[in-house]
Amino acid sequence: MRKYKQLLLANKAWSFELRDESPDFFARHVGGQKPDFLWIGCSDSRVSPEQMTMTPPGGMFIHRNIANLVNEDDKNLMSVLQYAVGVLEVEHIIVCGHHGCGGMRAALDGGTDGVLDEWLDNARRVYHSNAAEIDGASTEEGRLNRLVEVNVRDQLVRLAHTKTVQDRWANGQKLALHGWIYDLRDGLIKPLMEVDATTRLDEVQAPERVL
């Protein structure tokens, strides 16, 4: 059987199972969504936000891109952020990286071209700004994983500086930003840091090593 047909069969089984347990499961979603979280993560096929957090449909608004980068000129992400904060009124935004990230590896090793190479400019800036610490790791895996961790910190700070987030805080509305790492080796999420309206962004330090 062609692989794409397996996806359709799996979808039917999933839909049947949920409706069997709760006949109005999908009917409840027709009226709209009210997720608690915005997830900004990597596009890596091994990292599935809803599955690894056991979040049901409707619980999480999701944006994914290569290396979980926050670029202010990325209209896709900026529109997702505006909608999540301004319309859905999420109170938590998670930036989640993962060890062994291919995007971060490419930022270290090069070998990319075209649009992908341009996209990774942000990641390369993170490396160059923290090269001494990253290159101090004893192994190539450690070097890559430290870049992954520092990148989450830097993207979280970039997110905190966006107009959407700053306006939310200026209005006295609750919004917390969380930096996490997903470990492919054991399937566990490891919190790195949190940022809120009281955080001095110019004083945010590199997170403790977790990998």
C-alpha positions, -999 to +999 in steps of 0.1 A: +000+000+000+012+035-008+024+053+023+001+083+019-029+060+019-018+047+053-022+083+066-058+084+054-066+051+070-049+062+102-070+093+102-102+073+099-092+051+128-083+082+149-116+099+141-136+068+149-119+062+182-124+098+194-161+098+184-166+064+200-153+078+233-171+111+230-197+115+202-196+153+204-158+156+204-155+173+170-188+191+173-173+210+202-146+224+180-168+239+154-176+270+175-139+281+177-107+276+196-094+288+229-059+273+233-038+281+264-004+279+247+015+291+216+042+267+207+072+279+186+092+249+177+114+232+151+100+216+120+119+184+127+097+153+120+108+137+153+095+166+174+057+165+177+044+191+202+009+178+207+020+142+210+049+146+233+028+169+257-004+148+253-023+180+243-057+173+227-069+192+197-077+228+206-052+231+234-022+245+216-016+270+188+015+259+169+041+275+147+071+255+135+102+264+114+137+251+109+157+256+141+128+273+160+139+308+150+122+341+158+127+365+129+110+398+131+107+399+093+090+365+092+054+375+084+042+340+090+055+339+126+046+375+133+010+370+122+007+338+142+021+357+172-003+386+168-033+363+164-023+341+194-017+370+217-042+395+205-072+373+195-068+340+212-052+356+243-029+328+251-011+333+284+020+312+277+044+311+247+069+282+245+100+283+224+112+247+222+145+236+207+158+200+206+192+184+208+207+171+176+189+199+156+198+197+119+193+234+115+217+242+143+242+217+129+240+235+095+246+268+112+278+253+127+291+233+097+278+252+067+270+234+035+237+251+028+226+274+000+196+292-013+167+302+009+177+277+036+211+294+039+195+328+042+171+315+068+199+303+090+216+337+093+198+342+126+212+309+139+247+318+127+245+351+146+237+332+177+268+310+173+291+339+166+278+358+196+285+328+219+313+311+200+337+310+230+313+291+252+300+268+224+335+259+211+346+252+247+325+220+247+346+188+247+327+170+219+310+179+187+277+167+201+282+189+232+291+218+210+259+214+190+237+209+220+251+240+237+243+260+206+207+246+207+204+257+243+218+292+238+197+296+207+165+290+227+176+317+251+183+342+223+151+335+204+131+339+236+147+373+242+140+383+205+104+372+211+102+393+242+113+424+223+085+421+196+058+448+196+031+422+202+046+409+234+057+444+246+022+458+240+006+429+260+029+436+289+024+473+287-013+468+290-008+448+322-020+415+307-005+382+318+019+366+294+048+343+302+075+331+278+091+297+284+123+283+269+124+245+267+146+218+253+133+185+240+157+156+245+154+131+217+173+105+238+146+101+264+116+120+251+116+144+280+112+182+279+137+201+300+128+237+310+156+262+306+142+296+315+112+319+318+106+355+309+078+377+319+069+414+322+092+418+352+123+404+335+153+427+327+159+415+292+194+431+291+204+409+320+192+375+308+221+351+311+228+319+291+209+290+306+225+262+326+236+232+306+209+205+305+222+181+279 
